Amino acid sequence: MTTLNGSVHARRCYDKLVTGNIIFRKRIEQIGEFTPDLARRYGLTGPVLRGTGIPYDIRRAEPYSVYPEFDFEIPTETSGDCMASLSGTGA
């Protein structure tokens, strides 16, 4: 249980120091924007693709290792910018 509590604390600190930091946000919001169509044409994958609203995750599409045993939702965002890519990680 200590590890879980530590993870929750670390997540809160991360949110406050990074994603909640106005300077950081100004540097990544509305930067590097992709539309879903452009993301497909460029062959983007992972968090950048999910940041455009496309719910594709290789662990779900072609499960390997222990992933078939997990039931998880694919996190997506729709703005297509760097902040959406960060959010698309599930972070």
Short mmCIF file of the C-alpha atoms (twelve columns), coordinates in Angstrom:
data_MODEL
# 
_entry.id   MODEL 
# 
loop_
_atom_site.group_PDB 
_atom_site.id 
_atom_site.type_symbol 
_atom_site.label_atom_id 
_atom_site.label_alt_id 
_atom_site.label_comp_id 
_atom_site.label_asym_id 
_atom_site.label_seq_id 
_atom_site.Cartn_x 
_atom_site.Cartn_y 
_atom_site.Cartn_z 
_atom_site.pdbx_PDB_model_num 
ATOM 1  C CA . MET A 1  0.000  0.000  0.000   1 
ATOM 2  C CA . THR A 2  2.942  2.313  0.616   1 
ATOM 3  C CA . THR A 3  3.902  2.189  -3.057  1 
ATOM 4  C CA . LEU A 4  0.395  3.187  -4.117  1 
ATOM 5  C CA . ASN A 5  0.309  6.064  -1.638  1 
ATOM 6  C CA . GLY A 6  3.726  7.161  -2.859  1 
ATOM 7  C CA . SER A 7  2.480  7.062  -6.459  1 
ATOM 8  C CA . VAL A 8  -0.554 9.171  -5.622  1 
ATOM 9  C CA . HIS A 9  1.661  11.703 -3.846  1 
ATOM 10 C CA . ALA A 10 4.125  11.743 -6.749  1 
ATOM 11 C CA . ARG A 11 1.270  12.287 -9.212  1 
ATOM 12 C CA . ARG A 12 -0.043 15.258 -7.219  1 
ATOM 13 C CA . CYS A 13 3.441  16.784 -7.073  1 
ATOM 14 C CA . TYR A 14 3.866  16.224 -10.823 1 
ATOM 15 C CA . ASP A 15 0.520  17.860 -11.568 1 
ATOM 16 C CA . LYS A 16 1.396  20.866 -9.437  1 
ATOM 17 C CA . LEU A 17 4.967  21.302 -10.679 1 
ATOM 18 C CA . VAL A 18 4.565  20.414 -14.342 1 
ATOM 19 C CA . THR A 19 1.077  20.289 -15.808 1 
ATOM 20 C CA . GLY A 20 -0.168 22.953 -13.404 1 
ATOM 21 C CA . ASN A 21 2.758  25.266 -14.127 1 
ATOM 22 C CA . ILE A 22 1.564  28.211 -16.239 1 
ATOM 23 C CA . ILE A 23 5.015  28.744 -17.809 1 
ATOM 24 C CA . PHE A 24 5.207  25.101 -18.882 1 
ATOM 25 C CA . ARG A 25 1.658  25.158 -20.205 1 
ATOM 26 C CA . LYS A 26 2.278  28.324 -22.251 1 
ATOM 27 C CA . ARG A 27 5.211  26.542 -23.904 1 
ATOM 28 C CA . ILE A 28 3.271  23.436 -24.944 1 
ATOM 29 C CA . GLU A 29 -0.356 24.465 -25.488 1 
ATOM 30 C CA . GLN A 30 -1.227 25.224 -29.117 1 
ATOM 31 C CA . ILE A 31 2.251  24.072 -30.197 1 
ATOM 32 C CA . GLY A 32 2.814  21.195 -32.625 1 
ATOM 33 C CA . GLU A 33 -0.847 20.798 -33.490 1 
ATOM 34 C CA . PHE A 34 -1.991 17.838 -35.586 1 
ATOM 35 C CA . THR A 35 -5.428 17.038 -36.932 1 
ATOM 36 C CA . PRO A 36 -6.565 13.404 -36.896 1 
ATOM 37 C CA . ASP A 37 -6.233 13.312 -40.699 1 
ATOM 38 C CA . LEU A 38 -2.689 14.683 -40.634 1 
ATOM 39 C CA . ALA A 39 -1.747 12.289 -37.833 1 
ATOM 40 C CA . ARG A 40 -2.923 9.331  -39.931 1 
ATOM 41 C CA . ARG A 41 -1.126 10.565 -43.058 1 
ATOM 42 C CA . TYR A 42 2.145  11.030 -41.140 1 
ATOM 43 C CA . GLY A 43 1.771  7.642  -39.481 1 
ATOM 44 C CA . LEU A 44 1.868  9.032  -35.959 1 
ATOM 45 C CA . THR A 45 1.485  6.610  -33.071 1 
ATOM 46 C CA . GLY A 46 1.321  6.556  -29.298 1 
ATOM 47 C CA . PRO A 47 0.506  9.644  -27.236 1 
ATOM 48 C CA . VAL A 48 0.796  12.017 -30.196 1 
ATOM 49 C CA . LEU A 49 -1.845 10.069 -32.139 1 
ATOM 50 C CA . ARG A 50 -4.110 9.761  -29.084 1 
ATOM 51 C CA . GLY A 51 -3.714 13.519 -28.561 1 
ATOM 52 C CA . THR A 52 -5.682 14.015 -31.791 1 
ATOM 53 C CA . GLY A 53 -8.634 12.017 -30.484 1 
ATOM 54 C CA . ILE A 54 -7.859 8.713  -32.206 1 
ATOM 55 C CA . PRO A 55 -8.211 5.940  -29.604 1 
ATOM 56 C CA . TYR A 56 -5.490 3.626  -30.920 1 
ATOM 57 C CA . ASP A 57 -3.141 1.786  -28.607 1 
ATOM 58 C CA . ILE A 58 -0.914 -1.033 -29.872 1 
ATOM 59 C CA . ARG A 59 -1.316 -2.813 -26.526 1 
ATOM 60 C CA . ARG A 60 -5.038 -3.103 -27.281 1 
ATOM 61 C CA . ALA A 61 -4.850 -3.551 -31.068 1 
ATOM 62 C CA . GLU A 62 -2.125 -6.198 -31.018 1 
ATOM 63 C CA . PRO A 63 -1.820 -7.368 -27.413 1 
ATOM 64 C CA . TYR A 64 1.478  -8.774 -26.233 1 
ATOM 65 C CA . SER A 65 3.016  -9.853 -22.939 1 
ATOM 66 C CA . VAL A 66 0.443  -9.448 -20.134 1 
ATOM 67 C CA . TYR A 67 -1.694 -6.774 -21.839 1 
ATOM 68 C CA . PRO A 68 -4.475 -9.205 -22.857 1 
ATOM 69 C CA . GLU A 69 -5.155 -9.651 -19.144 1 
ATOM 70 C CA . PHE A 70 -5.764 -5.931 -18.546 1 
ATOM 71 C CA . ASP A 71 -9.003 -4.093 -19.104 1 
ATOM 72 C CA . PHE A 72 -8.145 -0.454 -19.705 1 
ATOM 73 C CA . GLU A 73 -9.554 2.532  -21.515 1 
ATOM 74 C CA . ILE A 74 -7.444 4.331  -24.072 1 
ATOM 75 C CA . PRO A 75 -6.928 7.947  -22.953 1 
ATOM 76 C CA . THR A 76 -7.465 10.531 -25.670 1 
ATOM 77 C CA . GLU A 77 -7.521 14.287 -26.049 1 
ATOM 78 C CA . THR A 78 -8.758 16.281 -29.019 1 
ATOM 79 C CA . SER A 79 -6.706 19.465 -29.325 1 
ATOM 80 C CA . GLY A 80 -3.815 17.706 -31.089 1 
ATOM 81 C CA . ASP A 81 -1.130 19.924 -29.492 1 
ATOM 82 C CA . CYS A 82 1.844  19.034 -27.284 1 
ATOM 83 C CA . MET A 83 -0.285 19.321 -24.138 1 
ATOM 84 C CA . ALA A 84 -2.757 16.826 -25.593 1 
ATOM 85 C CA . SER A 85 0.129  14.448 -26.320 1 
ATOM 86 C CA . LEU A 86 1.220  14.718 -22.714 1 
ATOM 87 C CA . SER A 87 -2.345 14.107 -21.549 1 
ATOM 88 C CA . GLY A 88 -2.654 11.257 -24.062 1 
ATOM 89 C CA . THR A 89 -0.090 9.288  -22.167 1 
ATOM 90 C CA . GLY A 90 -2.534 8.766  -19.405 1 
ATOM 91 C CA . ALA A 91 -0.286 10.800 -17.197 1 
# 
